[in-house]
């Protein structure tokens, strides 16, 4: 998703359109799918969106995604163990 977002932003820069970073942060946050509502809310409440850098936001979202995948893998392993019993 971030790659598509970056492509659009870079295309706008090619047309000499500059968008403030705080606006890009808000656009990315509000373009997240509904399944990310909890994380979006947490970021909005915990961070100052006017000073939050786009790279920091992306890092936070990637960290959350990695942690979420790890929990799902552990859950799947546990389910397989239970099935074997």
C-alpha positions in Angstrom: 0.0 0.0 0.0 2.8 2.4 0.9 4.4 1.8 -2.5 1.2 2.9 -4.3 0.9 5.9 -2.0 4.6 6.9 -2.7 4.0 6.5 -6.5 1.1 8.9 -6.3 3.0 11.4 -4.2 6.0 11.2 -6.4 3.8 11.7 -9.5 2.4 14.8 -7.9 5.9 16.1 -7.2 6.6 15.6 -10.9 3.9 18.1 -11.6 5.5 20.6 -9.1 2.7 19.8 -6.5 4.1 19.9 -3.0 2.1 18.4 -0.2 3.0 19.1 3.4 4.2 16.1 5.3 1.5 16.4 8.0 -1.2 16.2 5.2 0.5 13.1 3.7 0.5 11.5 7.2 -3.2 12.1 7.6 -4.0 10.9 4.1 -2.1 7.6 4.7 -3.7 7.1 8.1 -7.2 7.6 6.8 -6.6 5.4 3.7 -5.9 2.4 5.9 -8.5 -0.4 5.7 -11.1 -0.8 8.4 -9.2 -3.7 10.0 -6.5 -1.1 11.0 -9.0 1.2 12.9 -7.5 0.3 16.3 -4.0 1.1 15.3 -5.1 4.3 13.5 -6.9 5.5 16.6 -3.9 4.7 18.8 -1.5 6.6 16.6 -3.9 9.6 16.4 -4.2 9.7 20.2 -0.6 9.1 21.0 1.2 11.1 18.4 1.2 14.7 17.3 0.2 14.4 13.7 1.6 17.8 12.8 5.2 16.7 13.7 4.9 12.9 12.9 7.1 12.1 9.9 5.9 9.8 7.2 8.8 7.4 7.7 8.0 7.1 11.4 4.3 6.4 10.6 5.3 3.7 8.0 7.8 2.2 10.5 5.1 2.0 13.2 2.6 0.4 10.8 5.2 -2.2 9.6 6.1 -3.1 13.2 2.4 -3.6 14.0 1.9 -5.7 10.9 4.9 -7.9 11.7 3.7 -8.4 15.3 0.2 -9.2 14.1 1.6 -11.9 11.7 3.7 -13.4 14.5 0.7 -13.7 16.7 -1.3 -15.3 13.9 1.5 -17.8 13.3 1.7 -18.7 17.0 -2.1 -19.1 17.0 -1.9 -21.5 14.0 0.8 -23.5 15.6 -1.2 -23.8 18.8 -4.3 -24.9 16.9 -2.2 -27.6 15.1 -0.9 -28.9 18.5 -4.4 -29.1 19.8 -5.6 -31.0 16.7 -2.8 -33.6 17.2 -3.9 -34.2 20.7 
